[in-house]
C-alpha cells in the first residue's frame, strides 16, 4: 500500500485514462478526490463508485474546466494532483470553444489552484503524443522521437490540427506556469490509448479499434501505434511515487500497419469479419522510431499489443460496442 494516508485529486475522473488512474490509486491505498462535471450523472460516475475501495476512499467533486476556482474544494489538502481533464475530439465546428479553451484555461485554472494550496507536492499532467509529433518537416524512418520533441503550434494551425494544437498550447501554458511558480510538475505524453474500458461509453481512442473492426480506417493511415491504458495509468502513478521523476514522459507502442492489426484481430476473433475497404497503397502515415527509455526507468513495462487488442475487444463486446 504505497498510498496509505495520502490524499490525491484526479480531474476529469470519469474519462478513460483517468478512470484507470483512480482504480490504481484506490488499489494502492490512496484516498482519491475525483472531479467530474456533474456528480449526479450516474452514467459518468457509477463505474467509479463501483471500484474496489471507492466506498471508503473515493469522494466525487463537481468542477468545470472553464470556471475559475472550481477545483479549490477538491484540491484543498491534497498531496498531489493528476490533471487529466481535457476534451478529446478530432472533428470540431468551433475549435476555440470545444477544444482550446477547455484544454488551456482548464490547465491554468488547476495549476493556479495548486500553487495556492501548500499541501500539494507534485502535479502530474496528462498531455499527449499530439503535443510531440506535429512538425514542419514530417518525421521519417530514421527519426527517433523523444521527450525533447514539441509539436509546432503554427503547423497545427495551418493544418487545422485542432486537437494537437489544444494539447500543445495547454502543455506550453503548464510548463510556463510551473516554472514561474516553482510547481513540481511531471507531464505524461501517451499516444492512442487502448485496452479495457471501465466507463460505459465509448471513448475516442478505443473507437478507432471499433472503426477498424467495422472495416474503416479512421485516419486513413497505413501505420498506427497504440499504448495500453493500464500501462499509461501505471506510469502516471509511478510519476507520483518516484521522487526523481521529472519533465515529460513519452508513452507509445510499436508501429503497426493496418494489416498487422487486422491479422491479430482476425487470429484472436475469427468470428469478427473484418472488411478491408481500402488498399494499402491508398494510405499515408508516418513511420518513425520512439525512444521509451525514460518511462521504462520509472519501472513501466509495456503490455504486448496482442494482449491489448484482445482485452480491448473482449471489453467492447461486454459493453455492447461491438
Secondary structure per residue as TSV (DSSP state, phi and psi in degrees):
chain	resnum	aa	ss	phi	psi
A	1	X	-	360.0	89.5
A	2	X	T	-72.1	-27.4
A	3	X	T	-100.7	9.4
A	4	X	T	-47.9	121.6
A	5	X	T	84.6	-13.8
A	6	X	-	-85.5	142.2
A	7	X	E	-112.5	125.4
A	8	X	E	-129.4	156.0
A	9	X	E	-114.4	137.9
A	10	X	E	-120.1	118.5
A	11	X	E	-87.1	149.4
A	12	X	T	61.4	41.2
A	13	X	T	-65.8	-18.1
A	14	X	T	-84.3	-5.0
A	15	X	S	-68.8	171.6
A	16	X	H	-62.9	-58.5
A	17	X	H	-68.3	-42.1
A	18	X	H	-59.3	-40.3
A	19	X	H	-60.0	-39.8
A	20	X	H	-69.4	-34.9
A	21	X	H	-63.7	-44.3
A	22	X	H	-59.8	-46.2
A	23	X	H	-56.7	-47.6
A	24	X	H	-67.2	-40.8
A	25	X	H	-62.1	-41.9
A	26	X	H	-64.3	-42.9
A	27	X	H	-57.9	-36.8
A	28	X	T	-87.9	7.5
A	29	X	T	93.2	5.0
A	30	X	-	-75.7	154.4
A	31	X	E	-93.7	127.9
A	32	X	E	-115.9	130.4
A	33	X	E	-105.3	116.7
A	34	X	E	-108.3	124.6
A	35	X	E	-96.0	137.8
A	36	X	E	-138.7	160.4
A	37	X	S	-69.5	-37.0
A	38	X	-	-140.6	97.9
A	39	X	T	-60.4	-19.3
A	40	X	T	-87.4	-3.6
A	41	X	-	-83.4	97.0
A	42	X	H	-62.4	-29.4
A	43	X	H	-60.0	-30.0
A	44	X	H	-92.8	-19.3
A	45	X	H	-116.3	-21.8
A	46	X	H	-54.9	-44.5
A	47	X	H	-67.5	-26.8
A	48	X	H	-75.1	-44.1
A	49	X	H	-68.1	-18.3
A	50	X	T	-86.8	-7.0
A	51	X	S	-69.0	150.7
A	52	X	T	-58.8	128.4
A	53	X	T	90.4	-7.7
A	54	X	H	-65.0	-39.5
A	55	X	H	-57.4	-41.6
A	56	X	H	-85.5	-35.2
A	57	X	H	-132.5	19.1
A	58	X	E	-123.3	129.8
A	59	X	E	-128.8	134.1
A	60	X	E	-92.8	141.0
A	61	X	E	-129.3	144.1
A	62	X	E	-85.8	129.8
A	63	X	-	-154.3	149.3
A	64	X	-	-128.3	131.4
A	65	X	T	-55.7	-34.2
A	66	X	T	-91.2	-3.4
A	67	X	S	-98.9	117.0
A	68	X	T	-60.1	144.6
A	69	X	T	69.4	1.3
A	70	X	T	-74.0	-10.4
A	71	X	T	-96.6	-1.8
A	72	X	H	-59.5	-47.0
A	73	X	H	-60.8	-41.2
A	74	X	H	-70.6	-35.8
A	75	X	H	-86.9	-25.9
A	76	X	T	-52.4	122.9
A	77	X	T	85.2	2.1
A	78	X	-	-83.2	150.0
A	79	X	S	-82.4	-32.1
A	80	X	E	-154.2	158.2
A	81	X	E	-127.4	135.4
A	82	X	E	-107.5	110.2
A	83	X	E	-98.6	99.6
A	84	X	-	-109.7	-15.5
A	85	X	-	-65.3	119.6
A	86	X	-	-173.8	135.9
A	87	X	-	-69.4	141.7
A	88	X	-	-118.7	105.8
A	89	X	-	-156.2	150.1
A	90	X	S	-108.6	-14.6
A	91	X	-	-116.4	113.8
A	92	X	-	-135.4	153.4
A	93	X	S	-95.4	-34.3
A	94	X	-	-128.8	87.4
A	95	X	H	-58.0	-36.4
A	96	X	I	-61.8	-50.0
A	97	X	I	-74.9	-41.0
A	98	X	I	-80.0	-31.9
A	99	X	I	-123.5	-53.5
A	100	X	I	-70.3	-49.2
A	101	X	H	-59.1	-51.2
A	102	X	H	-60.7	-38.8
A	103	X	H	-67.7	-50.4
A	104	X	H	-78.0	-53.2
A	105	X	H	-64.4	-36.8
A	106	X	H	-61.5	-44.9
A	107	X	H	-62.6	-43.5
A	108	X	H	-64.4	-42.6
A	109	X	H	-59.2	-47.3
A	110	X	H	-64.9	-45.4
A	111	X	H	-69.1	-35.0
A	112	X	H	-62.7	-36.8
A	113	X	H	-68.4	-43.2
A	114	X	H	-58.7	-37.4
A	115	X	H	-69.8	-22.5
A	116	X	H	-87.9	-16.3
A	117	X	-	-100.0	110.6
A	118	X	T	-69.8	-20.4
A	119	X	T	-73.5	-19.7
A	120	X	-	-73.5	117.3
A	121	X	-	-93.9	-31.2
A	122	X	E	-152.3	146.0
A	123	X	E	-120.2	128.9
A	124	X	E	-111.8	119.3
A	125	X	E	-106.6	133.4
A	126	X	E	-88.7	108.4
A	127	X	-	-100.5	-135.1
A	128	X	-	-168.4	157.6
A	129	X	G	-63.3	-18.8
A	130	X	G	-62.1	-23.6
A	131	X	G	-90.3	7.6
A	132	X	T	-117.6	-36.5
A	133	X	S	-98.8	-10.5
A	134	X	-	-91.8	111.8
A	135	X	-	-129.9	162.3
A	136	X	S	-59.6	-43.5
A	137	X	S	-107.7	124.6
A	138	X	-	-58.8	148.5
A	139	X	-	-70.9	147.5
A	140	X	-	-120.7	175.2
A	141	X	T	-58.0	-25.3
A	142	X	T	-92.7	-5.4
A	143	X	-	-75.8	135.7
A	144	X	E	-112.3	110.6
A	145	X	E	-82.2	129.3
A	146	X	-	-136.5	-168.0
A	147	X	T	-68.4	-10.6
A	148	X	T	-83.8	-8.0
A	149	X	-	-83.7	126.2
A	150	X	-	-122.1	138.9
A	151	X	-	-63.3	149.4
A	152	X	-	-93.5	112.4
A	153	X	H	-58.3	-33.3
A	154	X	H	-69.7	-35.3
A	155	X	H	-67.9	-40.4
A	156	X	H	-58.1	-43.8
A	157	X	H	-63.8	-50.0
A	158	X	H	-60.4	-38.9
A	159	X	H	-86.4	-2.0
A	160	X	T	58.0	36.5
A	161	X	-	-86.4	82.8
A	162	X	H	-72.4	-38.1
A	163	X	H	-65.3	-50.8
A	164	X	H	-56.4	-36.4
A	165	X	H	-62.7	-44.9
A	166	X	H	-62.0	-42.4
A	167	X	H	-70.4	-36.2
A	168	X	H	-68.0	-46.4
A	169	X	H	-66.4	-38.8
A	170	X	H	-65.5	-41.7
A	171	X	H	-68.0	-41.5
A	172	X	H	-56.5	-47.5
A	173	X	H	-62.2	-39.5
A	174	X	H	-63.6	-46.0
A	175	X	H	-63.0	-40.0
A	176	X	H	-62.4	-47.4
A	177	X	H	-65.4	-41.1
A	178	X	H	-63.5	-43.7
A	179	X	H	-64.2	-46.7
A	180	X	H	-65.9	-25.3
A	181	X	H	-116.7	8.3
A	182	X	T	62.1	35.8
A	183	X	-	-85.3	131.5
A	184	X	-	-79.2	103.4
A	185	X	E	-123.3	139.6
A	186	X	E	-123.3	139.3
A	187	X	E	-119.2	133.6
A	188	X	E	-104.1	133.1
A	189	X	E	-120.8	78.2
A	190	X	E	-80.1	151.6
A	191	X	-	-83.7	-159.3
A	192	X	E	-57.4	125.2
A	193	X	E	-109.0	128.5
A	194	X	E	-129.8	179.1
A	195	X	S	128.0	-178.6
A	196	X	-	-62.2	148.2
A	197	X	-	-94.0	135.4
A	198	X	S	-93.4	-36.4
A	199	X	S	-80.7	154.9
A	200	X	S	-74.5	-25.6
A	201	X	S	-88.0	158.3
A	202	X	-	-85.5	125.9
A	203	X	-	-94.7	170.1
A	204	X	H	-58.5	-52.0
A	205	X	H	-69.8	-36.6
A	206	X	H	-72.3	-27.0
A	207	X	H	-59.5	-26.2
A	208	X	H	-61.5	-39.7
A	209	X	H	-67.2	-40.8
A	210	X	H	-59.2	-45.1
A	211	X	H	-57.7	-45.5
A	212	X	H	-62.8	-42.6
A	213	X	H	-62.9	-34.6
A	214	X	T	-84.4	7.8
A	215	X	T	89.8	10.9
A	216	X	-	-110.8	160.4
A	217	X	-	-116.9	96.1
A	218	X	T	-59.0	-33.6
A	219	X	T	-108.2	9.8
A	220	X	-	51.4	39.0
A	221	X	B	-111.6	147.2
A	222	X	S	-78.3	-30.8
A	223	X	E	-114.9	140.3
A	224	X	E	-134.1	150.9
A	225	X	E	-127.3	135.4
A	226	X	E	-129.0	148.6
A	227	X	E	-126.8	148.3
A	228	X	E	-80.0	133.7
A	229	X	H	-58.8	-31.3
A	230	X	H	-70.0	-33.9
A	231	X	H	-70.3	-38.6
A	232	X	H	-64.5	-45.5
A	233	X	H	-63.6	-42.9
A	234	X	H	-61.7	-41.7
A	235	X	H	-61.9	-40.4
A	236	X	H	-59.5	-46.4
A	237	X	H	-68.0	-39.2
A	238	X	H	-64.4	-30.4
A	239	X	H	-66.8	-25.4
A	240	X	H	-81.1	-41.9
A	241	X	H	-83.5	-9.9
A	242	X	-	-101.9	105.9
A	243	X	T	-54.1	-34.9
A	244	X	T	-84.9	-2.3
A	245	X	-	-58.0	138.0
A	246	X	-	-160.3	159.8
A	247	X	E	68.2	-143.6
A	248	X	E	-105.3	156.9
A	249	X	E	-135.9	119.3
A	250	X	E	-83.9	135.0
A	251	X	E	-130.8	107.4
A	252	X	-	-150.5	160.8
A	253	X	-	-99.9	-177.3
A	254	X	-	-71.0	154.0
A	255	X	E	-74.7	129.8
A	256	X	E	-132.8	146.0
A	257	X	E	-83.7	162.3
A	258	X	H	-53.8	-39.9
A	259	X	H	-64.3	-41.6
A	260	X	H	-55.3	-47.4
A	261	X	H	-64.2	-45.7
A	262	X	H	-59.8	-42.2
A	263	X	H	-63.0	-42.9
A	264	X	H	-62.8	-46.0
A	265	X	H	-63.1	-41.4
A	266	X	H	-64.7	-39.7
A	267	X	H	-65.4	-40.7
A	268	X	H	-78.2	-35.0
A	269	X	-	-133.7	73.5
A	270	X	T	-59.7	-22.3
A	271	X	T	-74.3	-17.7
A	272	X	S	-80.9	116.3
A	273	X	-	-87.5	113.3
A	274	X	-	-92.2	111.2
A	275	X	-	-75.1	136.0
A	276	X	-	-104.9	99.8
A	277	X	-	-96.0	-3.1
A	278	X	S	-141.4	135.3
A	279	X	-	-75.1	145.2
A	280	X	G	-55.6	-34.1
A	281	X	G	-72.7	-12.9
A	282	X	G	-87.2	-3.8
A	283	X	-	-101.0	151.2
A	284	X	B	-98.7	-146.9
A	285	X	-	114.7	145.1
A	286	X	-	-97.1	145.8
A	287	X	-	-120.4	128.3
A	288	X	-	-154.2	168.7
A	289	X	E	-99.1	155.5
A	290	X	E	-127.6	132.2
A	291	X	-	-92.4	119.4
A	292	X	-	-111.5	13.3
A	293	X	H	-56.5	-41.8
A	294	X	H	-63.2	-46.1
A	295	X	H	-72.4	-29.7
A	296	X	H	-65.4	-29.0
A	297	X	T	-67.8	-16.2
A	298	X	T	-80.2	-7.3
A	299	X	T	96.2	15.2
A	300	X	-	-85.7	124.4
A	301	X	-	-110.8	136.8
A	302	X	-	-87.3	135.0
A	303	X	-	-66.9	132.9
A	304	X	-	-58.7	142.9
A	305	X	H	-60.0	-33.7
A	306	X	H	-61.4	-43.1
A	307	X	H	-65.1	-41.0
A	308	X	H	-61.8	-47.3
A	309	X	H	-63.3	-42.7
A	310	X	H	-59.8	-49.7
A	311	X	H	-67.8	-31.9
A	312	X	H	-63.9	-47.5
A	313	X	H	-70.5	-38.1
A	314	X	H	-58.3	-45.2
A	315	X	H	-65.4	-41.3
A	316	X	H	-61.9	-37.8
A	317	X	H	-68.2	-44.2
A	318	X	H	-60.2	-36.3
A	319	X	T	-93.7	11.3
A	320	X	T	62.0	33.6
A	321	X	-	-96.4	-9.0
A	322	X	-	-127.8	360.0
